[in-house]
Amino acid sequence: MEIESQTVNPSKLSQEFEKKFSQQPAIYRAPGRVNLIGEHTDYNDGFVMPAAIAFSTYVAIAPRTDRKLSIQSDEFEGKHEFSLDELPATRKGLWCDYVLGVASVLKNTGYELEGANLLIHGEVPIGAGLSSSAAIEVASALALLGLRRQQVPLPEIAKFCRRAENEFVGARVGIMDQFVSCMGKAGHALLLDCRSLEFKFAPIPAGIEIVVCNTMVKHELASNAYNTRREECEEGVRFFAKINPNIRALRDVSVEMLNAHAKDLPTVVFNRCAHVIHENQRTLSTARALQEGDLDRVRDLMRKSHRSLRDLYEVSCPELDIMVECAQDLPGFCGGRMTGGGFGGCTVNLVREENAEEFSSKIAERYRDKTGISSQVYLCRAEDGAGQVS
């Protein structure tokens, strides 16, 4: 099944809000993202190259006269109310945890919050690896701060949202998702140094579309495996730091140092380190290739990235591998790989615009023939980051 990304009509969301709360709201949006290359490098202080996409989360908000946050969604039933003076310290196991986490971090950082009614509309597919969590966090932060017209630089908002997910929700994510949701630029991917947060934009060549293919599977071991991969990387860092105390992350380990100590590390730890160290180099090389319009080079680097994620980092799965294989000889295909944490979710593909619709139908057909699963295919373009909807 093919789905082309659609944006919500803000006036419709405003009307729904007015029916529920008898108030006229302000509306804020934040996009999801797809990562072109640079996977599992963000929490290793490395380089990533995501793009914001047109799937967004919208938060409609208006003030209350009391100190309560009243949170509703047009996707989930029920109303959740919390006092700003007694916010929970950790997640409640509810969909609104991402909103609560942001409110808690902002309040604990010293920002003045006031009671509010919130209505949330999300169009980022949940569980697909397109960062629906970062989208709701960033849109909620903008909404809560916007009530009191508090101006906060977008990179700082990204940091607050990452803290909410790390400290409140309990997910040890890097900053990539929140940062590109804040700072995305139409027509461009964002090359981000996850240590310094310095960034520059890499243009998506004219006539190229981003086609995201959802395998429609998510394997149960994803969350535990994610934390295990982090621990294995940290074991590698501890080893190399004994050789050079200046090494603080795998970002600091050269290919030469890695190869020199290949036999000194447990095989699994060496493989994890090898993926991250080479993936950083691939990410920088891809940014240069995009700048030069060298799509053959981009295709080769994306192929190597997927193989590394499959064989060294071991976060792919049969469905992702099949989806990547199905794309290889289709007309207009300029490169593809798994994207996101792995064990299911999506692949990302660069496809010539004139072939994008045919590519979408063909890859869905091939995948269904091989797996029996009906996928979803999203035709996307790189979009601007978060802001208030006028």
C-alpha positions in Angstrom: 0.0 0.0 0.0 1.4 3.4 -0.9 0.8 6.5 1.2 1.9 9.9 0.1 2.7 12.2 3.1 -0.1 14.7 3.8 -0.2 17.7 6.2 -3.0 18.3 8.5 -5.3 21.3 8.0 -4.5 23.6 10.9 -8.0 25.2 10.7 -9.6 21.8 11.2 -7.5 21.1 14.3 -8.4 24.6 15.6 -12.1 23.8 15.1 -11.8 20.5 17.0 -10.0 22.3 19.8 -12.7 25.0 20.0 -15.4 22.3 20.2 -13.6 20.6 23.1 -12.4 23.6 25.1 -14.4 26.6 23.9 -11.1 28.4 23.2 -9.2 29.5 20.2 -5.7 27.8 20.3 -2.2 28.6 19.1 -0.9 25.7 17.0 2.7 24.4 16.8 4.2 21.7 14.6 7.3 19.6 14.6 8.3 17.1 11.9 9.4 13.5 12.1 12.7 12.5 10.4 14.4 10.0 8.3 18.1 9.3 8.6 19.9 9.1 5.3 23.1 7.7 6.9 24.9 7.8 10.2 23.1 5.1 12.2 23.9 4.4 15.9 26.6 7.0 15.7 24.8 9.8 17.6 25.2 8.3 21.1 28.9 7.7 20.2 29.5 11.5 19.7 29.6 10.9 16.0 28.1 12.3 12.8 24.6 11.8 11.5 22.8 13.0 8.4 19.0 13.0 8.9 16.3 15.0 7.1 13.0 16.4 8.5 10.0 15.0 6.6 6.5 16.2 6.0 4.9 13.9 8.6 4.5 16.1 11.6 2.9 16.3 15.0 0.7 19.3 15.8 0.0 20.6 19.3 -2.9 23.0 19.7 -2.8 24.9 23.1 -4.6 27.5 25.0 -4.2 28.7 28.7 -6.3 27.6 31.6 -7.1 29.6 34.8 -5.7 26.9 37.1 -2.4 25.1 37.3 -3.4 21.9 35.4 -2.2 20.5 32.1 -5.2 18.8 30.4 -3.9 16.7 27.5 -6.0 15.0 24.8 -5.3 13.5 21.4 -7.5 13.0 18.4 -6.0 9.5 18.0 -6.2 8.1 21.6 -9.2 8.1 23.8 -9.3 9.7 27.2 -8.2 13.0 28.9 -5.1 13.1 31.1 -4.8 15.9 33.7 -1.8 16.7 35.8 -1.0 19.6 38.2 2.0 21.6 37.3 2.9 21.7 41.0 2.9 17.9 41.3 4.2 16.6 38.0 5.3 12.9 38.1 9.0 12.3 38.4 9.1 9.5 35.8 6.9 8.1 33.1 3.4 6.9 33.7 3.3 4.4 30.9 0.9 6.6 28.9 1.1 8.1 25.4 1.3 11.5 27.0 4.6 10.7 28.8 6.5 12.7 26.1 4.5 15.8 26.9 4.8 15.3 30.6 8.6 14.7 30.3 9.1 18.0 28.4 7.0 19.9 31.0 9.0 18.4 33.8 12.3 19.2 32.3 11.3 22.8 31.4 9.9 23.4 34.9 13.0 21.9 36.6 15.2 24.0 34.4 13.5 27.2 35.7 11.0 28.1 33.0 7.6 29.4 34.2 4.8 27.2 32.9 1.1 27.9 33.2 -1.9 25.6 33.1 -3.0 24.7 29.6 -5.4 22.7 27.5 -3.6 20.7 24.8 -5.0 18.8 21.8 -2.4 16.7 19.9 -2.6 15.4 16.3 0.1 13.1 15.1 0.7 12.0 11.6 4.2 10.5 12.1 3.6 6.7 11.8 4.2 5.2 15.3 6.7 2.4 15.6 8.1 3.0 12.1 11.4 4.5 13.2 10.5 8.0 11.9 10.8 9.6 15.3 7.2 10.2 16.4 8.5 10.7 19.9 10.8 13.6 19.0 8.1 15.2 17.0 5.6 15.3 20.0 8.4 16.4 22.4 9.5 19.4 20.2 6.0 20.5 19.4 5.0 20.3 23.0 8.0 22.3 24.2 7.3 25.0 21.7 3.6 25.1 22.7 4.3 25.2 26.5 7.0 27.9 26.1 4.9 29.8 23.6 2.1 30.4 26.1 4.3 32.8 28.0 6.1 34.0 24.9 9.4 32.6 26.2 12.0 32.7 23.4 14.4 29.8 23.6 16.9 28.9 20.8 15.8 25.8 18.9 19.1 23.9 19.6 18.4 24.4 23.4 14.9 23.1 22.9 16.4 20.0 21.2 18.5 19.5 24.3 15.6 19.8 26.7 13.6 17.3 24.6 16.4 14.8 24.6 16.7 15.1 28.4 12.9 14.4 28.7 13.4 11.2 26.7 16.5 10.2 28.6 15.6 11.1 32.1 11.8 11.0 32.2 10.8 8.4 29.6 14.0 6.3 30.2 15.1 5.9 26.6 18.9 6.4 26.2 18.6 8.1 22.8 21.1 10.5 21.2 20.2 14.0 20.2 19.8 13.5 16.4 16.0 13.1 16.3 15.1 16.2 18.4 17.8 18.3 16.7 16.7 17.7 13.1 13.0 18.1 14.2 14.0 21.6 15.4 16.5 22.6 12.7 15.5 20.8 9.5 15.6 22.7 6.2 13.5 22.1 3.1 15.4 20.4 0.3 18.3 19.5 2.5 19.7 16.8 4.8 21.4 18.0 8.0 25.0 16.9 8.7 25.2 17.1 12.5 28.3 16.7 14.7 26.6 15.1 17.8 29.4 16.3 20.1 29.7 19.9 19.3 26.2 20.3 17.7 27.8 22.1 14.8 25.9 21.4 11.7 25.7 22.2 8.0 23.2 21.4 5.3 23.7 18.9 2.5 21.4 19.5 -0.5 19.2 16.7 -1.8 19.9 16.9 -5.5 17.2 18.4 -7.7 14.9 15.7 -9.1 15.5 13.3 -6.2 12.7 12.1 -3.8 13.1 10.4 -0.5 11.0 7.2 -0.5 10.5 5.5 2.9 9.4 1.9 2.9 7.8 0.6 6.1 8.3 -3.1 6.6 5.3 -3.1 9.0 7.3 -5.2 11.5 9.0 -4.4 14.8 10.7 -7.1 16.6 10.4 -7.3 20.4 14.1 -7.3 21.2 14.6 -3.8 19.8 14.7 -1.8 23.1 16.9 -4.3 25.1 19.2 -4.7 22.1 19.6 -0.9 21.8 20.8 -0.6 25.3 23.1 -3.6 24.8 24.7 -2.0 21.8 25.4 1.1 23.8 27.0 -1.0 26.5 29.2 -2.8 24.0 30.3 0.6 22.5 31.1 1.9 26.0 33.2 -1.3 26.6 35.2 -0.4 23.5 35.7 3.2 24.7 37.0 2.0 28.0 39.6 -0.2 26.2 40.8 2.5 24.0 40.9 5.1 26.8 43.5 3.0 28.6 45.7 3.5 25.5 44.9 7.2 25.0 43.2 9.0 28.0 42.0 11.7 25.5 39.5 9.2 24.0 36.0 9.9 25.3 33.9 8.2 22.7 34.3 6.0 19.6 34.3 9.3 17.7 37.9 9.7 18.9 39.1 6.3 17.7 40.8 6.2 14.3 40.5 3.4 11.8 44.2 2.8 12.2 44.0 2.4 16.0 41.0 0.1 15.7 42.8 -2.2 13.2 45.9 -2.2 15.3 44.0 -3.7 18.3 41.6 -5.9 16.4 42.8 -9.0 18.2 42.8 -7.4 21.6 39.0 -6.8 21.8 36.2 -9.4 22.1 34.9 -10.1 18.5 31.5 -8.6 19.3 32.9 -5.4 20.8 35.3 -5.0 17.8 32.4 -5.4 15.4 30.4 -2.8 17.1 33.3 -0.4 17.2 34.1 -1.1 13.6 30.6 -0.2 12.5 30.5 3.1 14.4 34.0 4.2 13.3 33.5 3.4 9.6 30.0 4.8 9.7 31.3 8.2 10.8 33.6 8.2 7.8 30.7 7.1 5.5 28.5 9.9 6.8 31.1 12.6 6.1 31.8 11.1 2.6 28.1 11.0 1.8 27.7 14.7 2.7 30.6 15.5 0.3 29.0 13.3 -2.4 25.7 15.0 -2.1 27.3 18.4 -2.4 29.0 17.3 -5.6 25.9 15.6 -6.9 27.8 12.2 -7.1 24.8 9.9 -6.7 26.8 6.8 -7.6 29.1 7.4 -4.6 26.0 8.0 -2.4 24.5 4.7 -3.6 27.7 2.8 -2.7 28.0 4.4 0.7 24.4 3.6 1.6 24.9 0.0 0.5 28.0 -0.3 2.7 26.1 1.3 5.6 23.4 -1.3 5.4 25.8 -4.2 5.2 27.6 -2.9 8.3 24.4 -2.5 10.2 23.4 -6.1 9.2 26.7 -7.9 9.7 28.7 -5.9 12.3 26.1 -4.0 14.4 23.5 -6.8 13.9 20.5 -4.5 14.1 18.9 -5.4 10.8 16.3 -8.2 10.4 15.1 -10.4 7.5 12.3 -8.0 6.5 14.6 -5.0 6.3 17.2 -7.0 4.3 14.5 -8.1 1.9 13.2 -4.6 1.5 16.7 -3.3 0.7 17.2 -6.1 -1.8 13.9 -5.4 -3.5 15.0 -1.9 -4.4 18.3 -2.6 -6.0 17.5 -2.8 -9.7 14.4 -0.8 -9.9 14.3 2.2 -12.3 15.5 5.5 -10.7 17.0 3.9 -7.6 20.0 6.0 -6.4 20.7 4.3 -3.0 19.0 2.8 0.0 19.5 1.2 3.4 17.7 0.5 6.7 17.0 3.6 8.8 16.4 4.0 12.5 17.3 1.8 15.4 16.6 -1.5 13.5 14.9 -4.8 14.1 12.1 -3.6 11.8 10.8 -0.3 10.8 11.7 1.4 7.6 14.2 1.6 4.8 15.1 5.0 3.2 15.7 5.3 -0.6 16.8 8.0 -2.9 14.8 7.8 -6.1 14.6 9.9 -9.2 11.4 11.9 -9.1 10.1 10.6 -12.5 10.4 7.0 -11.2 9.2 7.5 -7.6 5.6 6.3 -8.1 6.6 3.3 -10.1 9.3 2.5 -7.6 6.8 2.7 -4.8 4.3 0.3 -6.3 7.0 -2.1 -7.6 8.9 -2.4 -4.3 5.6 -2.9 -2.4 4.7 -5.7 -4.8 8.1 -7.4 -4.6 8.1 -7.2 -0.8 4.6 -8.6 -0.5 5.6 -11.5 -2.9 8.6 -12.4 -0.7 7.1 -11.9 2.7 3.3 -11.9 2.5 3.3 -8.6 4.2 1.6 -5.5 2.8 4.0 -2.6 3.3 3.4 1.1 3.4 5.5 3.4 1.2 5.8 7.1 1.9 6.9 9.6 -0.8 8.7 12.3 1.1 10.6 15.5 0.6 13.0 17.1 3.1 11.0 19.8 5.0 11.6 22.7 7.3 11.9 22.1 11.1 9.5 23.0 13.9 7.6 26.2 14.4 4.3 27.9 15.1 1.6 27.4 12.4 0.3 30.7 11.3 
